Amino acid sequence: MTEIIRRIVWRIPLLLLAAFSFFALFSTLPQVRKSHLWPLFLNSTPYDAQLAAERALTNLVEDRPGAARRLAELGGAALPILLPQLPTLSLHNRKRLAVALWPVAERMGLEETAPLIHQFQQRQPNAEPLSTASPDDKLVFWERFYSDRSLDFKPAPVERLVKRLSNQSLSLRSADLKAVDTYALPSLIEALGKVETKEDAQRVARLTTFISKATGRDWRVFPEDNQLEARQVATEIRRYWDRAHPDYISMTRLELLAAELKQTEFSIWLFRSLRELRGLDNSPVAARLEKELAASLPSVLMALLGSLVLAPLVVGSLYVVFLGKEIFRLRRWGLRLFLSASCALSLFSVLRLAPIFPAYLPLFMAVLATSHAVYLFDREVADRVDWRAHHVLRGRHRLSRIATVTRWLAPSIPTFAPLLTAELALWLVFAENATLRPGWGFG
């Protein structure tokens, strides 16, 4: 049992190394590289809400296109950063910022969240409607709004509001949560949690009402929806949040340093995979498995045949033939060189031939799986063949050697089977995506 645990633990870094290598290899292809929005492994320019808001303000002052739309998109998460800077701006730029942020105020719900501007306009005999307020009125609104609501833009009060919403507390006022707009998104998305029961689906329905309002996206879940529908929506929201979260979270210097690794394509893929393994998110691969299995079945069968049948036969045959001969030591180095060359040639050829010859992908999977499994089984048997076993077996009959090598190999096959299957599935996903071949791993 201890040996099995040791092997399983040792396979984890190997799986990560294989994923890292394949990710780097296939990301060099043009069709894959075009989809990259972030750097692959290291982001030298990470950002957070502070940098995003200041950048948008600079673009607004410099009258660059899209600056006002960007400020409206950042929403409430940018208010604690921008509103304290109002006194440092010129009067003209203050008015422009107030006008650019006005869609945020409308999204918050002025009738409930802006009593100060009502009071300001009630003192004027011919006040215009709020929707047509002048730039001066909007500037006054934002100055008074932040002086009155600045304490609401803190993590602790927002977390309490979201907790009340999650628990369907009667003391929650929806206007209080709407008043912080996108500032509440980190807590709202964290509260989505795991969706397993009807109560979880109802919690997601309450949370997505505010998430959809803040982001302007249609992610509504209705109370009558079942757990599967709610879980799918929660998955879509978290996948969106993987890339959007820097716009709404202010980070410390240490967190920005960690973001150099976190705000990368590989990190996104890794975190999504971990959530799927934990059962938080729906797996797009698992959802398409039954539908696309017919296209991937030849590759899967050939890979399993190579790793669990051909590889043990190859290793057993080599040990039976060469054990007891002088070239036994040289055989191991020759085998490693041969396996390395075959893997390199198969990786290179699949990128060239698989798009042209559909039948080549199963052959590639068979060669790659067999080569990798032969290396693993060879190491497993080599640990048992010391000088004493080598000396004893060299004088035995061939049938005795076959029985001994079979006894060494037999326990390794069920031990390596789940680990090899996981690796083969990972390789197939990358191979089908890189070659654009249809299957359960494509897309």
NULUMVEX-872265 format. One line per field, with one value per residue (C-alpha): x, y, z; residue number from 0. Coordinates in steps of 0.05 Angstrom, whole numbers, plus 5000, padded with zeros to 4 digits. Example, Ala and Ser with C-alpha at 12.3 -4.5 7.8 and 13.67 -1.06 7.14 Angstrom:
<sites>
c1 <- (5246, 5273) .
c2 <- (4910, 4979) .
c3 <- (5156, 5143) .
num <- (0, 1) .
</sites>
This chain:
<sites>
c1 <- (5000, 5057, 5088, 5023, 5016, 5088, 5076, 5012, 5044, 5104, 5058, 5028, 5090, 5100, 5028, 5040, 5105, 5071, 5015, 5066, 5105, 5045, 5016, 5081, 5087, 5017, 5010, 5062, 5012, 4979, 4908, 4922, 4965, 4910, 4865, 4916, 4893, 4946, 5018, 5029, 5069, 5094, 5058, 5108, 5053, 4998, 4944, 4888, 4828, 4873, 4914, 4854, 4815, 4875, 4888, 4816, 4818, 4882, 4849, 4788, 4831, 4869, 4803, 4817, 4760, 4727, 4749, 4678, 4653, 4711, 4695, 4623, 4646, 4691, 4632, 4630, 4697, 4730, 4691, 4735, 4795, 4769, 4722, 4777, 4817, 4762, 4792, 4859, 4827, 4809, 4736, 4728, 4757, 4715, 4652, 4674, 4688, 4621, 4585, 4626, 4607, 4533, 4514, 4542, 4495, 4436, 4456, 4457, 4386, 4381, 4311, 4337, 4411, 4416, 4375, 4427, 4414, 4339, 4351, 4396, 4344, 4285, 4316, 4311, 4242, 4249, 4294, 4302, 4290, 4349, 4361, 4373, 4413, 4466, 4541, 4542, 4487, 4522, 4587, 4552, 4518, 4584, 4618, 4561, 4550, 4620, 4622, 4557, 4573, 4649, 4644, 4600, 4658, 4696, 4705, 4672, 4604, 4599, 4613, 4558, 4509, 4527, 4521, 4452, 4433, 4461, 4421, 4358, 4359, 4297, 4341, 4374, 4356, 4371, 4385, 4445, 4477, 4460, 4493, 4563, 4553, 4614, 4651, 4610, 4628, 4686, 4642, 4582, 4622, 4656, 4588, 4564, 4597, 4581, 4512, 4485, 4416, 4354, 4373, 4440, 4404, 4359, 4420, 4452, 4388, 4390, 4463, 4460, 4407, 4459, 4516, 4478, 4458, 4530, 4563, 4508, 4507, 4449, 4465, 4398, 4377, 4304, 4278, 4245, 4310, 4341, 4411, 4441, 4420, 4443, 4510, 4520, 4508, 4555, 4608, 4600, 4606, 4669, 4701, 4685, 4714, 4780, 4799, 4756, 4774, 4835, 4787, 4749, 4800, 4852, 4916, 4975, 5046, 5055, 4990, 5012, 5077, 5038, 4993, 5053, 5040, 4965, 4946, 4971, 4938, 4969, 4943, 4873, 4874, 4901, 4850, 4793, 4816, 4822, 4751, 4725, 4761, 4732, 4662, 4652, 4645, 4617, 4671, 4662, 4702, 4657, 4595, 4618, 4645, 4585, 4570, 4641, 4664, 4654, 4707, 4757, 4745, 4798, 4851, 4830, 4830, 4897, 4928, 4902, 4924, 4994, 5003, 4970, 4982, 5039, 5084, 5085, 5096, 5155, 5188, 5177, 5205, 5267, 5282, 5271, 5316, 5372, 5374, 5438, 5476, 5533, 5496, 5442, 5469, 5476, 5405, 5375, 5411, 5393, 5320, 5318, 5348, 5300, 5239, 5261, 5271, 5204, 5167, 5201, 5187, 5114, 5103, 5132, 5095, 5027, 5028, 5042, 5005, 4944, 4908, 4917, 4908, 4853, 4876, 4944, 4921, 4904, 4972, 5006, 4970, 4990, 5064, 5066, 5029, 5071, 5137, 5118, 5091, 5152, 5196, 5154, 5150, 5224, 5240, 5193, 5226, 5296, 5287, 5280, 5338, 5399, 5465, 5439, 5375, 5415, 5464, 5409, 5364, 5420, 5426, 5352, 5309, 5272, 5204, 5229, 5251, 5183, 5148, 5194, 5188, 5113, 5109, 5148, 5106, 5036, 5027, 5051, 4996, 4936, 4978, 4997, 4930, 4893, 4954, 4969, 4895, 4897, 4960, 4931, 4868, 4910, 4952, 4891, 4860, 4922, 4931, 4859, 4861, 4928, 4908, 4835, 4810, 4739, 4733, 4717, 4779, 4772, 4751) .
c2 <- (5000, 5047, 5034, 5050, 5116, 5134, 5121, 5161, 5221, 5218, 5219, 5287, 5328, 5286, 5302, 5376, 5373, 5337, 5389, 5445, 5416, 5402, 5471, 5504, 5461, 5467, 5541, 5556, 5536, 5595, 5572, 5566, 5628, 5673, 5657, 5680, 5742, 5737, 5714, 5640, 5628, 5695, 5762, 5818, 5871, 5846, 5895, 5904, 5950, 6007, 6006, 5994, 6053, 6101, 6080, 6093, 6161, 6179, 6159, 6202, 6263, 6254, 6247, 6178, 6138, 6085, 6116, 6132, 6063, 6031, 6072, 6049, 5977, 5982, 6011, 6011, 5977, 6041, 6090, 6084, 6097, 6153, 6194, 6212, 6240, 6290, 6349, 6339, 6347, 6410, 6430, 6410, 6341, 6332, 6344, 6297, 6243, 6254, 6247, 6185, 6153, 6170, 6103, 6071, 6113, 6093, 6020, 6028, 6053, 6127, 6125, 6083, 6099, 6173, 6211, 6268, 6289, 6288, 6335, 6378, 6383, 6393, 6459, 6481, 6503, 6478, 6417, 6372, 6297, 6256, 6224, 6293, 6323, 6374, 6359, 6405, 6365, 6300, 6326, 6348, 6280, 6242, 6288, 6280, 6206, 6186, 6228, 6193, 6122, 6115, 6066, 6020, 6008, 5963, 5887, 5872, 5907, 5878, 5808, 5815, 5838, 5779, 5731, 5756, 5748, 5677, 5659, 5695, 5740, 5784, 5841, 5849, 5911, 5900, 5974, 5968, 5915, 5952, 6014, 5983, 5955, 5917, 5926, 5867, 5821, 5784, 5767, 5750, 5701, 5670, 5657, 5617, 5556, 5484, 5470, 5403, 5413, 5453, 5502, 5514, 5528, 5579, 5612, 5618, 5647, 5703, 5717, 5718, 5772, 5821, 5793, 5801, 5872, 5892, 5860, 5873, 5799, 5751, 5701, 5697, 5633, 5628, 5595, 5540, 5520, 5455, 5443, 5425, 5491, 5531, 5495, 5510, 5584, 5585, 5551, 5604, 5660, 5631, 5621, 5694, 5715, 5679, 5735, 5793, 5792, 5840, 5896, 5891, 5871, 5917, 5879, 5889, 5890, 5817, 5798, 5835, 5796, 5731, 5756, 5751, 5676, 5678, 5723, 5675, 5626, 5565, 5588, 5597, 5527, 5498, 5531, 5512, 5440, 5439, 5467, 5413, 5359, 5386, 5385, 5461, 5470, 5430, 5401, 5418, 5355, 5311, 5343, 5327, 5258, 5217, 5260, 5259, 5192, 5158, 5204, 5194, 5120, 5094, 5139, 5118, 5044, 5047, 5086, 5037, 4978, 5007, 5026, 4967, 4910, 4924, 4959, 4902, 4852, 4892, 4901, 4828, 4804, 4847, 4823, 4750, 4756, 4800, 4779, 4741, 4769, 4818, 4872, 4876, 4940, 4973, 4953, 5001, 5061, 5041, 5032, 5102, 5133, 5095, 5117, 5189, 5189, 5156, 5206, 5265, 5238, 5222, 5291, 5325, 5281, 5288, 5363, 5352, 5289, 5285, 5344, 5309, 5236, 5226, 5155, 5180, 5207, 5137, 5112, 5172, 5158, 5085, 5101, 5155, 5113, 5051, 5089, 5123, 5060, 5019, 5069, 5064, 4988, 4983, 5026, 4983, 4918, 4947, 4962, 4888, 4863, 4870, 4833, 4773, 4765, 4775, 4720, 4671, 4681, 4677, 4602, 4586, 4561, 4611, 4590, 4604, 4673, 4687, 4667, 4710, 4772, 4763, 4760, 4825, 4860, 4836, 4880, 4942, 4939, 4954, 5005, 5044, 5036, 5096, 5140, 5122, 5132, 5203, 5219, 5191, 5232, 5295, 5280, 5266, 5333, 5371, 5329, 5339, 5414, 5422, 5384, 5409, 5338, 5328, 5288, 5293, 5333, 5384, 5455) .
c3 <- (5000, 5017, 4949, 4913, 4951, 4934, 4861, 4859, 4894, 4847, 4787, 4805, 4788, 4726, 4703, 4715, 4677, 4619, 4619, 4621, 4563, 4519, 4534, 4513, 4451, 4422, 4440, 4387, 4333, 4298, 4310, 4384, 4391, 4363, 4422, 4474, 4512, 4567, 4566, 4568, 4632, 4659, 4658, 4667, 4670, 4716, 4737, 4787, 4798, 4820, 4756, 4712, 4742, 4738, 4667, 4648, 4682, 4644, 4578, 4596, 4612, 4547, 4510, 4482, 4452, 4496, 4562, 4585, 4566, 4604, 4667, 4663, 4656, 4718, 4756, 4832, 4839, 4811, 4855, 4918, 4873, 4829, 4873, 4924, 4865, 4845, 4883, 4847, 4778, 4741, 4742, 4669, 4681, 4744, 4705, 4650, 4702, 4735, 4668, 4649, 4715, 4709, 4678, 4741, 4783, 4739, 4746, 4821, 4821, 4835, 4863, 4921, 4928, 4914, 4966, 4966, 4895, 4909, 4966, 4923, 4868, 4915, 4935, 4863, 4840, 4768, 4776, 4715, 4718, 4744, 4676, 4646, 4704, 4684, 4691, 4752, 4786, 4770, 4799, 4863, 4866, 4863, 4914, 4964, 4947, 4966, 5029, 5050, 5025, 5030, 5088, 5047, 4999, 5047, 5043, 5111, 5099, 5029, 5053, 5105, 5052, 5007, 5065, 5080, 5007, 5006, 5068, 5043, 5104, 5112, 5138, 5070, 5030, 4956, 4949, 4996, 4952, 4887, 4916, 4913, 4842, 4815, 4881, 4907, 4849, 4884, 4944, 4900, 4856, 4916, 4947, 4886, 4916, 4898, 4868, 4890, 4920, 4905, 4959, 4925, 4859, 4895, 4925, 4856, 4829, 4882, 4870, 4794, 4796, 4823, 4782, 4717, 4736, 4752, 4692, 4641, 4621, 4618, 4672, 4706, 4741, 4759, 4823, 4783, 4748, 4770, 4798, 4730, 4699, 4760, 4761, 4687, 4698, 4758, 4714, 4660, 4711, 4742, 4674, 4658, 4725, 4711, 4663, 4689, 4763, 4758, 4738, 4804, 4857, 4887, 4903, 4949, 4923, 4943, 4907, 4845, 4847, 4850, 4794, 4747, 4749, 4762, 4704, 4651, 4603, 4637, 4705, 4679, 4649, 4714, 4759, 4714, 4713, 4789, 4797, 4750, 4790, 4855, 4825, 4829, 4753, 4697, 4652, 4579, 4562, 4604, 4574, 4504, 4522, 4502, 4441, 4412, 4438, 4370, 4339, 4395, 4408, 4359, 4391, 4461, 4445, 4409, 4467, 4519, 4477, 4471, 4543, 4579, 4530, 4482, 4532, 4583, 4527, 4499, 4567, 4586, 4520, 4525, 4595, 4577, 4515, 4541, 4614, 4627, 4567, 4568, 4530, 4584, 4613, 4544, 4528, 4579, 4550, 4480, 4500, 4530, 4468, 4424, 4465, 4466, 4390, 4377, 4421, 4387, 4318, 4334, 4364, 4303, 4253, 4285, 4274, 4200, 4182, 4228, 4194, 4127, 4146, 4199, 4214, 4235, 4303, 4331, 4308, 4341, 4406, 4403, 4391, 4445, 4496, 4483, 4487, 4552, 4584, 4563, 4599, 4662, 4663, 4648, 4708, 4750, 4731, 4734, 4808, 4820, 4777, 4820, 4810, 4850, 4809, 4746, 4766, 4787, 4726, 4674, 4687, 4686, 4629, 4586, 4614, 4684, 4662, 4631, 4695, 4737, 4693, 4689, 4765, 4768, 4716, 4736, 4799, 4760, 4707, 4754, 4792, 4730, 4694, 4724, 4720, 4648, 4630, 4659, 4621, 4556, 4565, 4574, 4513, 4471, 4490, 4468, 4405, 4381, 4396, 4362, 4299, 4298, 4295, 4322, 4386, 4459, 4473, 4416, 4432) .
num <- (0, 1, 2, 3, 4, 5, 6, 7, 8, 9, 10, 11, 12, 13, 14, 15, 16, 17, 18, 19, 20, 21, 22, 23, 24, 25, 26, 27, 28, 29, 30, 31, 32, 33, 34, 35, 36, 37, 38, 39, 40, 41, 42, 43, 44, 45, 46, 47, 48, 49, 50, 51, 52, 53, 54, 55, 56, 57, 58, 59, 60, 61, 62, 63, 64, 65, 66, 67, 68, 69, 70, 71, 72, 73, 74, 75, 76, 77, 78, 79, 80, 81, 82, 83, 84, 85, 86, 87, 88, 89, 90, 91, 92, 93, 94, 95, 96, 97, 98, 99, 100, 101, 102, 103, 104, 105, 106, 107, 108, 109, 110, 111, 112, 113, 114, 115, 116, 117, 118, 119, 120, 121, 122, 123, 124, 125, 126, 127, 128, 129, 130, 131, 132, 133, 134, 135, 136, 137, 138, 139, 140, 141, 142, 143, 144, 145, 146, 147, 148, 149, 150, 151, 152, 153, 154, 155, 156, 157, 158, 159, 160, 161, 162, 163, 164, 165, 166, 167, 168, 169, 170, 171, 172, 173, 174, 175, 176, 177, 178, 179, 180, 181, 182, 183, 184, 185, 186, 187, 188, 189, 190, 191, 192, 193, 194, 195, 196, 197, 198, 199, 200, 201, 202, 203, 204, 205, 206, 207, 208, 209, 210, 211, 212, 213, 214, 215, 216, 217, 218, 219, 220, 221, 222, 223, 224, 225, 226, 227, 228, 229, 230, 231, 232, 233, 234, 235, 236, 237, 238, 239, 240, 241, 242, 243, 244, 245, 246, 247, 248, 249, 250, 251, 252, 253, 254, 255, 256, 257, 258, 259, 260, 261, 262, 263, 264, 265, 266, 267, 268, 269, 270, 271, 272, 273, 274, 275, 276, 277, 278, 279, 280, 281, 282, 283, 284, 285, 286, 287, 288, 289, 290, 291, 292, 293, 294, 295, 296, 297, 298, 299, 300, 301, 302, 303, 304, 305, 306, 307, 308, 309, 310, 311, 312, 313, 314, 315, 316, 317, 318, 319, 320, 321, 322, 323, 324, 325, 326, 327, 328, 329, 330, 331, 332, 333, 334, 335, 336, 337, 338, 339, 340, 341, 342, 343, 344, 345, 346, 347, 348, 349, 350, 351, 352, 353, 354, 355, 356, 357, 358, 359, 360, 361, 362, 363, 364, 365, 366, 367, 368, 369, 370, 371, 372, 373, 374, 375, 376, 377, 378, 379, 380, 381, 382, 383, 384, 385, 386, 387, 388, 389, 390, 391, 392, 393, 394, 395, 396, 397, 398, 399, 400, 401, 402, 403, 404, 405, 406, 407, 408, 409, 410, 411, 412, 413, 414, 415, 416, 417, 418, 419, 420, 421, 422, 423, 424, 425, 426, 427, 428, 429, 430, 431, 432, 433, 434, 435, 436, 437, 438, 439, 440, 441, 442) .
</sites>
